[in-house]
Amino acid sequence: MQAKTELIQRTIKGKFIIRPYQPGDDPQIFVSWEKAFNKKLDAEIWHWKYHANPMGFRTMLCLSENGEVAVHYGAQVYKINHNGQEKLALHLTDNFSHPEYRWALGGKTGLFVKTSWVFAKTYLKKSIEDTFKLETSLPAAYFNYGFPGIRHYRLGNKLMFYRSFKEASTFYCTYKSHMRSPLKNSLKTGIATKVINVATPKELNTLWDEIAKKLNPFGVIRDYNFLKWRYFNKPKNNYKFYCLKKRPTNKIKAWLISSTTKNQREKIQLVDFLAKDNTALKQLLQEFLAVNKADIIECWFSNNHPHKKAFLECGFIPEKEPLGIMPCTICDEANVTSNSSDNFIWTIGDADLF
């Protein structure tokens, strides 16, 4: 059967068209996004997140007869490592419905659910029934995942094939200001810390290559290209970058990225990190804690992360996750089995939350 370029949905109140994103759709997406979330959209951040991503993005829209965006279902494309092979993954974000069309969105036959099905079948290698596949020249993804809230997850689990991770569920930990920071130990260990922007692309790629060869993690490829887009090039960011270099070779052993917020009290989020082993990350965390005195330092990452031990040994305390996020796979019929998807390793930097 020949693939279609759009799917028409007829309702008692009019016709809707489900189709992929086309250049020129952004203004209507912005209008609906602002009505759905009741706040102003930052067009510069949106352009960075979708259009400036070197790996691209995937978006499926459901449009009313007058051209309004009733549903937006989108994702950034990431490169992931799985069993030593480089594959494409989709990280779902900004999935929303226009409030004025929610009468047509609910239930298994609703527009939001059908848009998600069309997205999955069109952009994943293997998924739900062929009825919903649209024609595309874009390469299909091997795996997709997201970080919805509990309410969204429950809807997705019931109607849209969402499945929560098990071993890769959320581990949240904090370090409080009244705790005594470990002493810096650079002189004792021969370790020196430098901000990450002095590191070259080659150095950052070498660290990732060594880790991929040694640990073969199932997760996003954290090479220079990913870091450049995700952190260095993000508009209006307040990230700080730290890396650990060993003397005399000056090779990078670990890096971490932090973000600071100041509301009622100063808080630092450790957004992302990568290390050759627990010892290297522990040393970098000790250096970081010695020079950062925020009231609270917090971090989210998958419960199966191989470097969880380093945080615990540095005095971070596990606590109840405060955001209510539910990391999960979407449409498990993709070419990653349920068991292998539970091995997915992530940090909060995989998401667009910070």
N, C-alpha and C positions, 0 to 999 in steps of 0.2 A: 504494500500500500504506500502510495506517495505521501511523503511528509507534508504537513500543512505549514503555512507561515503564520497563521493565527487561528484562534479557537473562538467561535461565536457562542455566547451564552444568552439565551432569551429568558426574560423574567416577565412577570405581570406588569412591571413598571418600566419596561424598556429593554433594549439590547445592550449587551456589554461585549467588548472584545478583549481577549487575553492574547498578548503578543510580547516578544522581546523588546527591550529598550531600543530606541532609535535616537540618533542625534537630533537635538531640539526638544527632547522630552523634559529636560531638567526644569524649566520654569513651572510646568504643571506639577511635577514631582514636589518641588519646593512648596507650592501652595498647599497641597494635600498634607505634606509632612507637618507643616506648621499648624494646620487644623487638627491633625491627629495627636500631636504632642503638646499643643497649646503653648508653644514658645517659638522664638525666632531661630531659623536655620542659618548656620554660618556657611555661606556658599564657598568660602575659601577652604574650610575643612572638608566639605563635601567633595570638592574637586580633588583635593589631595587623596582622600580615602578611596575614591572610585577611579577617576580619570588619570590621576598621576601614578597609580599603582603600576609598576613595570610589568606585573603579571596580568593586569587587566581586572575586569569584574564581570559579573553576570547579573542581569536584572530581568525579571518578568513583571509586566504591568497588566492590570485589568482596567480598561478605560470605559467610561460611560459614553453615551451617544454624543454628548456635547464636549467630549475630550478630556473631562476631568479624570484624574487618577483615583480610582476607587480602591485599588490595592497595589502596593509596591512590595515586591519580594526580591531582595537583592543579596549579593555576596561579593566579597573580595576573593580573588584567586591567590592562593599561596602555593609555594613548592613545599612538599613534604618528603621526608625520608621514610621509606617503609621496606623492610627486609633488604636494605642496601640499595634500593632503587629510588630514583627521583620521580615523584608522581605529582599530579595536580590535586589540590584540595580546595574546597569552597568554605569560606567562613561567613555564615549568614549574619547580616546586620540590617537594621533599619527596615524591618518587615512590619508594615502597618496597613491600616484601612482608613479610608476617609469616613469621618463620623456620620456624614449625611447619607451614606450608602450602607450602613451596617444592617439595615433591614434585609438586605440581600446577601449578607456575608456569612451568617451563622449556619451551623449544621454541616453534615457531610456533603451536601450538595451546594453549599454556599460558595460565594465567589472567592473568599480568602483561601479556603481549603483547595478549591480547584486550581487557583493560581499557583499554590505551592506544589500541587501534583504536576502541573505543566512544567514548572521550573525544574523539578527533580528529574522527570523523564527526559527533558530536553538537554539538561546539562550534566547528568550523571551517566556513567558507562552502562549501568544496569540498575533499573528501578522498577517503578510500578507500571501498570498496563500501557501498552503502546497507544491506546486511544488518545493519550495526552501529550504525545511527543510532537514537537514542532521542528521545522527545519532550521538548522544552524550550521555555520561553517566553523564555529569555535570548537576547540578540542574539548572532549568530555573529561570530567573530573573523576577521580578515583574514590574520593572520600569527601564528606562534608560534615560540618559540626557547627554548634552555636552555643551561646550562653544566655538563653532566655530566662525571664523571671518565672517563678513557680506557677503563676496563673497561666501564662502563655505556654509553659511546658505541659501542663495538664491538658490543655486543649490540643496541643500537638501530639501528645501521647495517645489521646483518644481518637483523633481524626487524621493526623498527618504523619504517622510513622516515626514520631520522635521516640528515642530510647535513651534513657540516662546512662552515663558511664557508671561503672561499678568501681573498679580499682582507680580509675582516673577522676573520681569525684573530687570535690573541692577540699583542699587543706588551707586553712586560714590561720595565720599566727601573728602575734604582735610583740613588740618590744617597747616597754614603757620607760619614760624618762627617769623615774625614780630608781630604776635598776642601775647597777654599777656597770659601766661599759668596760669591756676587756681592754687591757693595755695594748697599745700598738707594739708589734713584735718584729718590725722590719729589720732592725739591727741584729736580732737573734737568729732570724731565719734566712737572711739574705734576700728578702722579698722587698720590692719597691712598688708603690702604687703610683699610677699616673692617670690623668683623665683620658677617656677613651679616644678623644678626637686627635690625640697625638699618634694613635695607632694607624698603620697603613691598611688599605684593603687587603693586601697580601697577608699581613699578620692575622687579621680577623678571619680570613678564609682558611688559613692554616690551622687555627684553633678549631674551627668547625670540622675541617677534614679529619683532624686527629680524633676528635670526639666521635664523629660518625663511624670511623674505622674501629674504634675501641668499644664503644657502647652500642652502636647501631640503633639509636633511639627512633621510635615511631613518633614523629613530631615535625613541626615546621623547621625548615632548613634555615638556621640562624647564621647566615653568611653576611658578608659586607653589603650585598645588594638589598637584603631584607632590612638590615639595620639602617641603611641610608634612607630607604623609603619610610619605614615605620617610625623612626625616631629623628634622625638628623634633618630630614626634609619636612617634617610635620609643622604646619604653620602654628604660630603662637604657642609653641611648646615650652614647658618649664623643666625639661628633663636635665638631669645631670648624669654624666657618664664616668665610670670608674673602671680601671682595669688593673690587673696584677701582673707585673713583669718580673721575671726571675733573673737575677744577676748571675754570671756576667753575660749570658746569652741574650738577655732582653726579650725573651720569648713570652708572649701572653699566656698566662695560665688560667685566668678567669676574668670576666667582666660582669658588671651589673649596672642597671639603669634605674634611677630614682625620679620621683615626681613629688613636688611639695605643694601642699594646700594650706591656706591660713584662713580659718573661719573663727570659731571661738578659741581654738588653740591650734598650734602648729602640728601638722601631721605630714609624715613622709610615707609615700607608697613605694615599695620596691617593686617596680613594674616588670622587670625582666632580668634574667641572669643566665650565664653559661660558664661552665667550669670544666677543667680537665678531670677533676676528682673532688671529693668532699674536702680534702685537706686544703686545696687551693681556694675553694669558695669560703671555707671557714676563715682563712687568713684574710681574704678580702673583706668579709663581713666584719671582722674585728677591726680592721683599718677604718671601715666606713662608720661603725658605731662609735669609734673613738673621736671622730671629728664632726659627727652629726648629733645634735642634742635636742631633737624635736620631742614634743610631749609623747607622741606615739609614732612608732615606725611599724607599718603593717605590710603584709605580703600574702598574695593568693597564688597557689599553684596546684597542680594535680596531686592527689594523695599518693600516687605511685611514683612521684618524682625521685630519681636516684639521689638527689642532693638534699632531701628533707632533713637528714641527719645533721648537716652543717648548721642549719637554722636552730635546731633544738640545742645543739652543743654551744651555740653562741648566746643562749638565754631567751630565744623567742618562745612564747607560750601559745599553744594551740587554743583557739577560742571558737565560738559559734560564728559561722559565716554571716556577716551583717547585711549583705546586699540581696540575699535570697536568689542567687543565680543557680541555674541548673545546667551545668555543662552536659551536652548530649550530642549524639549523632542524629542526623535527620535522614529518614528513608534508609533503613538498614539493608534494603535489597541491593545497595551498591556493592562493589566488589571488595569490600572489607567485611569480614565476618564479625558477628557479635563479639566473639571471644577476642579477636585481635584488636577490635576497636577499643576494648577496655584497657589496652596497653598504651593508648595515646597519652603522650606527655605534653603538658601545656603550662604556660604561665599566664598571668592576667594580661601580659603584653600581646598574647594571641588575640585577645578581644579588643574592642574599640572603647572600653570603659574608661581608660585613663590615657 
